[in-house]
Amino acid sequence: MATSKIKKGDTVRVIAGRSRDKEGKVTSVDVKNHKVVVEGVNLVTKHMKPSAANPDGGIREQEAAIDISNVMLVSDGKTTRVGFKIENGKKVRVAKKTGKTID
């Protein structure tokens, strides 16, 4: 399996879709389906049935997954593509724009 360029905890900017130009932190990554959930981005309304945890039910907003190709990593306040480099026998992510290692 290939290493993912976007990981949980990264700050990303949405580059396409109705949430374009919004930034947020990645809360989850689905590598198999190429989807990410970003904090405060792509909010959808969900109708909740009454349950023991939520006795009133109602309508609430939550983040929906968006395609990983529609987000771009933010490094030093600017969007950048991600590359890989071997350092000390370990594969690390590198920001293409600045050349700095990300993790």
C-alpha positions, 0 to 999 in steps of 0.5 A, spaced: 500 500 500 502 506 498 503 511 503 498 517 504 500 524 503 495 527 507 495 524 514 490 525 521 492 532 524 494 535 518 492 542 516 489 542 509 486 547 504 480 545 500 481 547 493 475 545 489 467 544 491 462 548 495 467 549 501 473 552 497 478 556 500 476 553 507 482 551 512 481 546 517 485 540 521 484 533 518 480 529 523 480 522 519 482 519 513 479 513 509 485 511 505 481 505 501 476 510 499 480 516 498 476 520 503 478 525 508 474 529 514 476 536 515 474 540 521 469 545 520 468 543 512 463 540 508 457 541 513 451 537 512 445 537 516 443 530 519 436 529 521 436 525 528 431 520 530 430 520 538 434 515 542 436 514 549 443 518 548 439 524 544 431 524 547 429 530 543 432 528 536 432 534 531 436 536 526 444 537 527 450 539 522 456 535 522 462 534 517 462 530 511 467 526 508 470 529 501 475 526 496 482 527 498 484 530 491 480 536 493 484 538 499 492 540 499 496 540 505 498 547 508 505 548 510 508 555 513 501 558 511 501 556 503 499 550 500 504 545 497 504 539 494 507 533 498 513 529 496 517 523 499 524 523 501 529 517 504 532 520 511 536 516 515 533 510 512 526 512 514 521 515 508 519 522 510 514 527 507 517 533 504 513 540 502 515 541 494 514 548 495 519 549 501 523 543 501 522 542 508 520 535 512 513 535 514 514 529 519 
